[in-house]
Amino acid sequence: MPVASLEGRTFAPVADQQAGQVGTRTRFRYHQHGHQVWADYSGGDIVRGALIGTRSEDMIDFRYVQLRTDGTTASGHCVSRIVALPGGRLRLEESWRWESQPGRGTSIVEETGDGPEAPLPG
């Protein structure tokens, strides 16, 4: 059974990363139309970020770009697996790598349960 659409869902990291990266105060607002996926994000060390990519069943493949509070920008590539949690929320298990600087890693973001009208930080 396919995992539900990402449209209108808000996600947050479950743990902080290094300074200048997304953290627990960052919120991602996802959209989905067919196989197209995109999101805006902000909060914590991120003034504004965007991601865009494609979805195939429970996998998302996307590029991201962000403006940090220190005025620097960064971009990278991420592949995420969508996991359904009890109660209908979703988790994204991510494997990412920077394209604008050295580094790679993994992270987990989970749906916050905030409605689509909840404002993004910043």
C-alpha positions in Angstrom: 0.0 0.0 0.0 1.5 3.4 -1.0 2.3 5.9 1.8 0.0 8.9 1.9 0.7 12.2 0.0 3.1 14.7 1.4 0.8 17.6 0.4 0.4 20.2 3.2 2.4 18.2 5.8 4.9 19.9 8.1 8.0 18.2 9.3 10.8 18.9 11.9 14.1 17.2 12.5 14.2 15.0 15.6 17.7 16.1 16.5 20.0 19.1 15.9 22.8 19.0 13.3 25.9 21.1 13.3 25.5 24.9 13.4 24.5 26.4 10.1 22.3 23.4 9.3 18.7 22.4 9.9 17.8 21.7 13.5 14.9 21.0 15.8 13.6 24.6 15.3 13.5 24.2 11.5 10.2 23.5 9.9 9.6 22.0 6.4 6.3 22.6 4.6 5.9 19.9 1.9 3.8 19.9 -1.3 3.2 17.1 -3.7 1.5 17.0 -7.1 1.8 13.5 -8.7 5.5 12.6 -8.6 6.6 16.2 -8.1 7.7 17.1 -4.5 8.8 20.5 -3.2 9.1 22.2 0.2 9.9 25.6 1.8 11.7 25.6 5.1 13.0 28.0 7.7 13.9 28.3 11.4 16.9 28.0 13.7 20.1 28.7 11.6 18.1 28.7 8.4 16.5 32.0 7.1 15.0 30.4 4.1 15.4 27.1 2.3 13.8 25.3 -0.6 13.9 21.8 -1.9 12.5 20.3 -5.1 12.5 16.8 -6.5 10.6 13.7 -7.4 8.8 10.9 -5.5 8.7 7.2 -6.5 6.5 5.2 -4.2 8.1 5.6 -0.7 11.3 7.3 -1.9 12.0 11.0 -2.5 15.1 12.3 -4.5 15.6 16.0 -4.2 18.1 18.9 -4.3 18.0 21.6 -1.6 19.4 25.2 -1.3 19.4 27.4 1.8 20.3 30.8 3.2 21.8 30.7 6.7 21.5 33.4 9.4 25.2 34.2 8.9 24.5 35.2 5.3 26.1 32.1 3.6 24.3 29.8 1.2 24.6 26.1 0.8 23.1 23.4 -1.5 23.0 19.6 -1.7 21.3 16.4 -2.7 19.1 14.1 -0.5 17.4 10.8 -0.8 14.6 10.2 1.7 12.6 7.1 2.6 9.0 7.8 3.7 7.9 5.7 6.7 4.3 5.6 8.0 4.2 6.0 11.8 1.4 4.9 14.1 -1.5 7.4 14.1 -1.0 8.4 10.5 2.0 10.7 10.9 5.0 10.3 8.5 8.8 10.1 9.1 11.5 10.8 6.4 14.7 8.9 6.9 17.3 11.0 4.9 20.7 10.4 3.5 22.2 13.7 2.3 25.4 15.2 1.0 26.5 18.8 0.4 27.3 19.8 -3.2 28.5 23.3 -2.2 30.9 22.2 0.5 32.4 18.9 1.9 30.2 16.7 4.1 27.4 14.1 4.1 25.2 12.5 6.7 21.9 11.1 7.7 19.0 12.6 9.5 15.3 12.0 10.5 12.5 14.4 10.2 9.0 13.6 11.5 5.6 15.1 10.8 4.8 17.7 13.5 1.0 17.4 13.3 0.8 21.2 12.7 -1.9 22.0 10.2 -1.1 23.4 6.7 -2.1 26.9 7.9 0.5 26.9 10.7 3.2 29.6 9.9 6.8 28.6 9.3 9.3 30.1 11.6 11.0 33.4 10.6 
